């Protein structure tokens, strides 16, 4: 189109770009000298931009997706009638890289379901419903609705525990619900093993008094399982060699059936094992750290140290909430120490069992929460804490700040929902907010309460997803 006379504001941008690159002259109304100057400058800039984009084709995309991690959702074909459920912990990675997880049911007559995911083939296998796994079968009793604990592998088997999912939720507080007509009360949670080669489940022991087992860990070196029951908070230990279960009582006053303002105490969700001496640690809402002494076979309070820190806030342990409990906590072998998070404030701390000291390190909430100075929306805090394969990087999933209708402070509209991935390097003490996690359809994931790291560094959690016109909790994966 030599010598074409076109008003500048009507020029087709695609055609203009082609002319600028090929050198075809374009005459604009006005001075020819000015036209040539404009043409030369624009042509030079256009060529530079095209060359730059050819070298770094993802540059523009990075600007759009700054501070965003893209997640892939999977469909486990969880029974529609069992939704909505929850997914607190309930995951594990086997030594062969297989991801195991449980999707929970909130219905009295529908059990939770256990699955495996093969990261190489992307295949999901339904393993069993929890009623069948524990041997409850079709018994007309309140179902085994959940597994609230991380799987622990030992000698080709996965060890875990089961819990109930059917509650009476009164005023936002979960209480034990009366079994519907024709159904027996919940029979109790089980300590379980699953043989990954044969597919066989074995019920090792059942919690007393029809309670669920809400927290569990295993000392693989000494062959002992530990659990905390719900709603009373009894500390249990099961010995694999002697096949004996012992109930060591509760440190939680009235537990989560107690009277608010008086005997109510939130129950700790994480037991941490010190593999050196077999100690098992847990906390209570008043900030006390409790230790199960393997040699004495008893639970004592660790003297001279607690988690009641001003930085964490001011809490009444007799009221609803985790108070001064650690919410998530893990053993870090290289440090011979426990790293934990106070749920409400999001502060990371280090507890050294040898020196009996606690050091407050950093707040692991999102950058948005830090800027607003507000608590996160999840009052209990988050359980998605994991240690990377390098032995010094912590991975943590945290939610958004309180919504804009609370405390008169407005949360940015695009941050009211969703989850951020935080990493914290223990060695350098470096905090990084990697940004929000979004599904491929652009939806933010709900605040997840589980996190495991695959053999290739892929992160897995369980979150609410919308797919094929259905909404429910399912497996998702993403890369940091």
PyMOL commands that set and color helices and strands:
alter all, ss='L'
color gray80, all
select helices_A, chain A and resi 8-10+13-22+32-55+59-64+80-82+130-134+208-210+255-257+310-312+367-372+413-415
alter helices_A, ss='H'
color red, helices_A
select strands_A, chain A and resi 68-73+91-93+99-103+113-117+124-129+152-154+157-161+167-170+173-176+190-195+201-206+212-219+224-230+234-239+244-250+272-274+279-283+288-293+298-306+326-332+337-342+347-352+357-363+385-387+393-399+419-425+430-439+452-453+459-467+470-478
alter strands_A, ss='S'
color yellow, strands_A
deselect
rebuild
show_as cartoon
